[in-house]
Structures are given as C-alpha cells and as structure tokens.
C-alpha cells in the first residue's frame, strides 16, 4: 500500500517589513522574554540585524546577538553560539540570515536543553527530547532552511556531517521580502538556482516523492522560474523578491520531505575543497546531472518543462535552465572556478561518500559516473 509522511513548520508569516516589529510577534505568540539571535558579522555590518534588535528592544525583550556564523559552519561555531546562548539564558532562538545561520540556530535550540552533545545527534532522528522555541528569518531566497529539519556542520578540513530530525522544524518561519532587497545580483542568482535545484530534485526524488511534495515543487519552480531574472536585473522589484522568497520556501518544504539527490551530492565536494558557495556549486553540476538522469527521469523533466510553458521534453527543460544561468551571468564551468582537471578523480571519490543523498537519485550513480559528470562540467 502506498503510504508517506509529510512534515513541515508549524506556522509561516509572510509580511514585508515584519522584521522591524518582530518583538511584538514573539511576545504575542511565544511569551518570549530573552530571545537570542544567531547571525553573521556581515549582516550586522550592513545594519540588517539592527532592524530586528531595535524592534525587540521596543517590545521590552532582553535580547542578545551571536554574529560569529560563517559559511559552512564548523563544530566550533556551533559550540561558541551555544555557549553564548547559555550565558544569555535564552528562552527563544532566532536564526537570521542564510542557511548557515539558520542551521546553527536549529542546533543551538536543540542543544540548549542540555540532554545531548553535538556529537550525539549526527545522523537521522538521533535527537532525544525537545528544544527551545525556534524562529527562522531568511535573508536570501535559496536554501529553504527556514522550513527544513536539516543542519549541516563542517567536521574537518573538507568533511561535513548532517543532523536530520523533525524536532528541528521551526515554530515559525518569517518571510520578509524587504530583507532580500539589497542582495547583489550574483548572490540572488546563485541562491535562486539553488532553490530551483531543490524543487527539481524533490520532484524526481526516488524514494520519498509524494503528491504533496510534488505540488510544492511544481509551484516553487513556477514562482522561481518566473521571477529569478527580474530579481537579478531589478533587485528593488518587491513582487519578484517576494515571489522568490516564497518559492524558495515551498522548495524547502518539498525537499524536506522528498530529499535531494545527485546534484547536491556532487556539489558538496566543490564547497568542501574549494569553498564555492553552495548555490553556485549546484549550478555548476546541475545540467550535467540532469542529462545523466534523463534515461530514468526524462518524463518528469518533460512534465516540468510543460509546467513552465515549454515543449514537454527533458531537452527543452535543460535548455531552459541553461538559458536562465546564462542570462543571470552565473559561472558555468569548473575550470572557471580554478579547479584543475587533475582534481576530478578526487572530487568523484568524495561525492560517492554522500550516499544519504545518492540513494534518492532516480538513476544509480557509480564512481565512474560521478567522474564523467565532473568531466562534462569541467
């Protein structure tokens, strides 16, 4: 008998400018008194965090800020943030920023209970007990981390581990499009394509694809595809920004339930070894993984092509994605990122370690296949 589970966040608030009066929302919904913000130094420097903290102060909330999050956060960053939250005696955690800040916020909210160490919760469904109240506020339209139960931690020089548990689904995701208005074009492009990858891989996920995730993935791709070029070319277009943010969230809800696959598996080594931003890593391998998957997933790619108004073929769909990447000016080749051809075997070996993702791919990926995909992307 066909059966599936679907999980998502408890509540989503979409409102332009809501970040400036978030304190009122937190008091009303959670009775919070000591919120703790997890973010990065860049957002503090840009003054974006001040909009939130001013609102928290106006609401009479004793807040604190940890701004030490970096891209691909390490275990040390998680532990530092946790220590600061304990000193503050936080009763609610706010993730503010991109996927890295929101991932660290999830882990801090769980570890604040004191029942487990970070090393105890790596893997799937390893969390015992609950967490503090958790609110996620994305400042990019890409990762969908505000609605996923996943956190990725850098554990070594080039290695990462994941924590996957429904306990980490936020109590509230806040989508404020004004926070994304100042994003540079290249970040808008890379994060937007990342979100499109989430929708595509969820729609073709081998094991847990289901009617709810399919509906979310289709709507996400439609909104993202119709707005990414406008958002890149006119960053002040709030309708486009809002649609990108909602689309990225819908894609996050989709892949939180129908997990991503080979695009992400092959993208992770690029980030680990060369510190290429995650969205750009996905974009570099995307068309080549889709062509590899075509024998098994071609019909589904054709369905997505028809959805966005193209001939219902996988070739039309891949060509459409190539056209978007060209239009927004994102890098297309591994060699453009300074990656040596000699590195391809090493990248392929590392990609094969991502079996938790590769099992979701519609076509089995061997070491030789991974090497061939990198070769095509080089």
C-alpha positions as CSV (number, residue, x, y, z in Angstrom):
1,X,0.0,0.0,0.0
2,X,1.3,3.5,-0.9
3,X,2.0,5.5,2.3
4,X,4.0,8.5,3.2
5,X,4.6,11.1,5.9
6,X,4.7,14.8,5.4
7,X,6.1,17.3,7.9
8,X,6.7,21.0,7.9
9,X,6.9,24.0,10.2
10,X,4.1,24.9,12.5
11,X,3.5,28.4,11.0
12,X,4.7,30.7,8.2
13,X,4.3,34.5,8.4
14,X,4.7,36.5,5.1
15,X,4.8,40.2,5.6
16,X,7.0,42.9,4.1
17,X,8.8,44.8,6.9
18,X,7.7,42.5,9.7
19,X,11.3,42.1,10.8
20,X,11.3,45.6,12.3
21,X,8.4,44.7,14.7
22,X,9.3,41.0,15.3
23,X,9.4,41.6,19.0
24,X,5.7,42.2,19.1
25,X,5.1,38.9,17.2
26,X,7.4,36.9,19.6
27,X,5.7,38.3,22.7
28,X,2.3,37.5,21.4
29,X,3.0,34.1,20.0
30,X,5.6,32.7,22.4
31,X,5.6,34.9,25.5
32,X,9.3,35.3,24.9
33,X,11.4,37.4,27.2
34,X,15.1,36.6,26.3
35,X,15.4,35.9,22.5
36,X,18.8,35.1,21.1
37,X,19.7,35.9,17.5
38,X,22.1,33.7,15.5
39,X,23.5,35.5,12.5
40,X,26.7,36.6,10.8
41,X,29.0,39.6,11.0
42,X,28.2,40.8,7.5
43,X,24.5,41.3,8.3
44,X,25.4,43.1,11.5
45,X,27.8,45.4,9.5
46,X,25.1,46.1,6.9
47,X,22.7,47.2,9.7
48,X,20.2,44.5,8.9
49,X,20.3,42.9,12.3
50,X,19.7,46.3,13.9
51,X,16.2,46.5,12.4
52,X,15.4,43.3,14.4
53,X,17.1,44.2,17.6
54,X,15.6,47.7,17.7
55,X,12.2,46.1,17.4
56,X,13.0,43.6,20.1
57,X,14.1,46.4,22.4
58,X,11.0,48.4,21.7
59,X,8.9,45.4,22.7
60,X,10.8,45.2,26.0
61,X,12.7,42.0,25.2
62,X,16.2,41.4,26.6
63,X,17.9,40.1,23.5
64,X,21.5,39.1,22.6
65,X,23.2,38.5,19.3
66,X,25.8,35.9,18.2
67,X,27.3,37.0,14.9
68,X,30.1,34.5,14.5
69,X,28.5,32.3,11.9
70,X,30.5,31.7,8.8
71,X,29.7,29.8,5.6
72,X,29.8,26.1,6.1
73,X,29.8,26.5,9.9
74,X,32.2,24.4,11.9
75,X,31.6,22.5,15.1
76,X,33.5,25.2,16.9
77,X,31.0,27.8,15.7
78,X,28.0,25.8,16.9
79,X,29.6,25.3,20.3
80,X,30.5,29.1,20.6
81,X,26.9,30.1,19.7
82,X,25.6,27.6,22.2
83,X,27.8,28.9,25.0
84,X,26.7,32.5,24.2
85,X,23.0,31.4,24.3
86,X,23.5,29.8,27.7
87,X,25.2,32.9,29.1
88,X,22.2,34.9,27.9
89,X,19.8,32.4,29.4
90,X,17.9,32.4,26.1
91,X,14.3,31.3,26.0
92,X,13.9,31.5,22.2
93,X,16.3,31.2,19.3
94,X,16.1,33.3,16.1
95,X,18.0,32.2,13.0
96,X,18.6,35.3,11.0
97,X,20.5,35.1,7.6
98,X,21.3,32.4,5.1
99,X,21.2,28.7,5.5
100,X,24.3,28.6,7.7
101,X,22.9,30.9,10.4
102,X,19.6,29.1,10.3
103,X,21.3,25.7,10.6
104,X,23.3,26.8,13.6
105,X,20.1,28.2,15.2
106,X,18.4,24.8,14.9
107,X,21.3,23.1,16.6
108,X,21.5,25.7,19.4
109,X,17.8,25.4,20.1
110,X,18.2,21.6,20.5
111,X,21.4,21.6,22.5
112,X,20.2,24.3,24.9
113,X,18.1,21.5,26.6
114,X,21.4,20.1,27.8
115,X,20.4,16.5,27.2
116,X,22.9,15.8,24.4
117,X,26.2,16.9,22.9
118,X,26.5,17.9,19.2
119,X,28.4,14.6,18.6
120,X,25.4,12.6,19.8
121,X,22.9,14.0,17.3
122,X,24.7,13.5,13.9
123,X,22.6,11.3,11.6
124,X,18.9,10.8,11.2
125,X,16.4,11.0,14.2
126,X,19.1,11.0,16.9
127,X,17.7,13.9,18.9
128,X,16.2,12.9,22.3
129,X,13.7,15.3,23.8
130,X,12.7,18.8,22.6
131,X,14.3,22.2,22.1
132,X,13.8,25.9,22.8
133,X,11.2,27.8,20.7
134,X,12.7,28.4,17.3
135,X,12.0,31.2,14.8
136,X,13.7,31.4,11.4
137,X,14.1,34.6,9.3
138,X,15.8,34.0,5.9
139,X,17.7,36.9,4.3
140,X,18.2,35.1,1.0
141,X,15.8,33.3,-1.3
142,X,17.6,30.0,-1.7
143,X,18.3,27.4,1.0
144,X,14.8,26.9,2.3
145,X,16.5,26.1,5.6
146,X,13.7,28.0,7.4
147,X,11.4,25.1,6.7
148,X,13.7,22.1,6.8
149,X,14.7,19.7,9.7
150,X,18.3,19.6,8.5
151,X,21.5,21.2,9.7
152,X,24.9,20.7,8.0
153,X,28.1,21.0,10.1
154,X,31.7,21.1,8.8
155,X,33.6,18.5,10.9
156,X,37.0,18.6,9.3
157,X,39.1,20.3,6.7
158,X,36.8,19.1,3.8
159,X,34.3,16.9,5.6
160,X,30.7,17.6,6.7
161,X,28.1,15.8,8.7
162,X,24.3,16.3,8.9
163,X,21.7,16.3,11.6
164,X,18.3,15.4,10.3
165,X,15.4,15.3,12.7
166,X,11.8,16.7,12.7
167,X,12.4,18.2,16.1
168,X,14.4,21.0,14.3
169,X,11.4,22.2,12.3
170,X,10.8,25.7,13.4
171,X,7.8,27.0,15.3
172,X,7.7,30.0,12.9
173,X,9.2,30.9,9.6
174,X,9.2,34.6,8.8
175,X,9.4,35.7,5.2
176,X,10.1,39.5,4.9
177,X,11.0,40.3,1.3
178,X,12.5,43.7,2.3
179,X,15.4,41.8,3.8
180,X,16.4,40.4,0.4
181,X,16.1,43.7,-1.5
182,X,19.8,44.6,-1.2
183,X,21.2,41.3,-2.3
184,X,23.8,41.6,-5.1
185,X,22.9,40.1,-8.4
186,X,25.4,37.2,-8.2
187,X,24.0,36.1,-4.8
188,X,20.4,36.4,-6.0
189,X,21.3,34.3,-9.0
190,X,23.2,31.6,-7.1
191,X,20.7,31.2,-4.3
192,X,17.8,31.3,-6.7
193,X,19.2,28.5,-8.8
194,X,19.9,26.6,-5.5
195,X,16.1,26.9,-4.7
196,X,15.2,25.7,-8.3
197,X,17.5,22.6,-7.7
198,X,15.6,21.8,-4.5
199,X,12.3,21.8,-6.4
200,X,13.7,19.8,-9.3
201,X,15.4,17.1,-7.1
202,X,12.4,16.8,-4.9
203,X,10.1,16.3,-7.9
204,X,12.4,13.4,-9.1
205,X,13.4,12.0,-5.7
206,X,13.4,8.2,-5.9
207,X,12.3,7.1,-2.5
208,X,10.0,9.6,-0.8
209,X,8.5,11.6,-3.7
210,X,4.8,12.1,-2.9
211,X,1.8,14.1,-4.1
212,X,2.2,16.9,-1.5
213,X,6.0,17.3,-2.2
214,X,5.2,17.2,-6.0
215,X,2.6,20.0,-5.7
216,X,5.0,22.2,-3.6
217,X,7.9,21.5,-6.0
218,X,5.8,22.5,-9.1
219,X,4.6,25.7,-7.5
220,X,8.1,26.5,-6.3
221,X,9.6,26.0,-9.7
222,X,6.9,28.1,-11.4
223,X,7.4,31.0,-9.0
224,X,11.2,30.8,-9.1
225,X,11.4,30.4,-12.9
226,X,9.1,33.4,-13.5
227,X,10.9,35.7,-11.1
228,X,14.6,34.9,-10.9
229,X,15.7,37.0,-13.9
230,X,13.6,40.0,-12.8
231,X,15.0,39.7,-9.2
232,X,18.6,39.7,-10.6
233,X,18.1,42.6,-13.0
234,X,15.9,44.7,-10.8
235,X,16.7,44.0,-7.1
236,X,14.2,46.6,-5.9
237,X,11.2,44.8,-7.5
238,X,9.5,43.7,-4.4
239,X,7.0,41.5,-6.1
240,X,9.8,39.5,-7.7
241,X,11.7,39.4,-4.4
242,X,8.6,38.2,-2.5
243,X,7.9,35.5,-5.1
244,X,11.4,34.3,-4.9
245,X,11.3,34.1,-1.1
246,X,8.0,32.2,-1.2
247,X,9.2,29.9,-4.0
248,X,12.4,29.1,-2.1
249,X,10.3,28.2,1.0
250,X,8.0,26.0,-1.0
251,X,11.0,24.2,-2.5
252,X,12.4,23.8,1.0
253,X,9.1,22.2,2.2
254,X,9.3,19.9,-0.8
255,X,12.8,18.6,-0.4
256,X,12.4,18.4,3.4
257,X,10.0,15.5,2.6
258,X,11.3,14.2,-0.7
259,X,15.1,14.6,-0.3
260,X,17.6,16.0,-2.8
261,X,20.0,13.7,-4.7
262,X,23.0,13.7,-7.0
263,X,23.2,17.4,-7.8
264,X,23.7,18.1,-4.2
265,X,26.0,15.1,-3.7
266,X,28.3,16.3,-6.4
267,X,28.1,19.9,-5.3
268,X,29.2,19.3,-1.7
269,X,32.8,18.4,-2.6
270,X,33.1,21.6,-4.6
271,X,32.2,23.6,-1.5
272,X,34.3,21.4,0.8
273,X,37.5,21.6,-1.2
274,X,37.2,25.0,-3.0
275,X,34.8,26.9,-0.7
276,X,32.5,27.6,-3.7
277,X,29.1,28.9,-2.4
278,X,26.5,26.2,-2.2
279,X,24.1,27.6,-4.7
280,X,26.9,28.1,-7.3
281,X,28.2,24.6,-6.7
282,X,24.7,23.2,-7.5
283,X,24.5,25.4,-10.6
284,X,27.9,24.1,-11.9
285,X,26.8,20.5,-12.0
286,X,23.1,20.8,-12.5
287,X,22.7,20.4,-16.3
288,X,25.2,17.5,-16.4
289,X,23.4,15.6,-13.6
290,X,20.1,16.1,-15.4
291,X,21.4,14.8,-18.6
292,X,22.8,11.8,-16.8
293,X,19.4,11.2,-15.1
294,X,17.5,11.5,-18.4
295,X,17.0,7.8,-19.1
296,X,15.1,7.4,-15.8
297,X,13.8,10.9,-15.1
298,X,13.2,12.3,-18.6
299,X,9.4,12.0,-18.4
300,X,9.4,14.0,-15.1
301,X,11.7,16.6,-16.6
302,X,9.3,16.8,-19.5
303,X,6.4,17.4,-17.1
304,X,8.3,20.3,-15.5
305,X,9.1,21.7,-19.0
306,X,5.3,21.8,-19.8
307,X,4.7,23.5,-16.5
308,X,6.8,26.4,-17.4
309,X,5.4,26.7,-20.9
310,X,7.9,24.7,-22.9
311,X,7.6,21.7,-25.1
312,X,7.2,18.8,-22.7
313,X,10.7,17.3,-23.2
314,X,13.7,17.0,-21.0
315,X,15.9,18.7,-23.6
316,X,13.6,21.7,-23.6
317,X,13.8,21.8,-19.8
318,X,17.5,21.5,-19.6
319,X,17.9,24.2,-22.3
320,X,15.6,26.5,-20.3
321,X,17.7,26.1,-17.2
322,X,20.9,26.7,-19.3
323,X,19.3,29.9,-20.6
324,X,18.5,31.2,-17.1
325,X,22.0,30.5,-16.0
326,X,23.4,32.4,-19.0
327,X,21.0,35.3,-18.5
328,X,21.8,35.9,-14.9
329,X,25.6,35.6,-15.6
330,X,26.5,32.7,-13.3
331,X,29.7,30.8,-13.8
332,X,29.1,27.6,-15.8
333,X,32.4,25.6,-15.8
334,X,34.5,24.0,-13.1
335,X,37.6,25.4,-14.8
336,X,36.2,28.9,-14.4
337,X,36.4,28.4,-10.6
338,X,40.1,27.5,-10.7
339,X,39.5,23.7,-10.4
340,X,42.2,21.6,-12.0
341,X,41.3,18.8,-14.3
342,X,43.6,16.6,-12.1
343,X,41.2,17.1,-9.2
344,X,38.2,15.4,-10.8
345,X,39.0,11.9,-9.6
346,X,39.3,13.2,-6.0
347,X,36.0,15.0,-6.3
348,X,34.3,11.9,-7.7
349,X,35.5,9.8,-4.7
350,X,34.3,12.4,-2.3
351,X,30.9,12.6,-4.0
352,X,30.4,8.9,-3.5
353,X,30.6,9.4,0.2
354,X,27.3,11.2,0.0
355,X,25.2,8.0,0.0
356,X,22.4,9.6,2.1
357,X,21.8,11.8,-1.0
358,X,22.7,9.4,-3.8
359,X,20.1,6.9,-2.7
360,X,17.4,9.4,-3.7
361,X,18.7,9.9,-7.2
362,X,16.4,8.5,-9.9
363,X,19.5,6.8,-11.6
364,X,22.2,4.9,-9.7
365,X,25.5,6.8,-9.7
366,X,28.8,4.9,-9.7
367,X,32.2,6.3,-9.2
368,X,32.8,6.2,-12.9
369,X,29.5,8.1,-13.5
370,X,30.5,10.8,-11.0
371,X,33.8,11.2,-12.7
372,X,32.1,11.5,-16.1
373,X,29.6,14.1,-14.8
374,X,32.5,16.2,-13.4
375,X,34.3,15.8,-16.7
376,X,31.3,17.2,-18.5
377,X,31.1,20.1,-16.1
378,X,34.8,20.9,-16.4
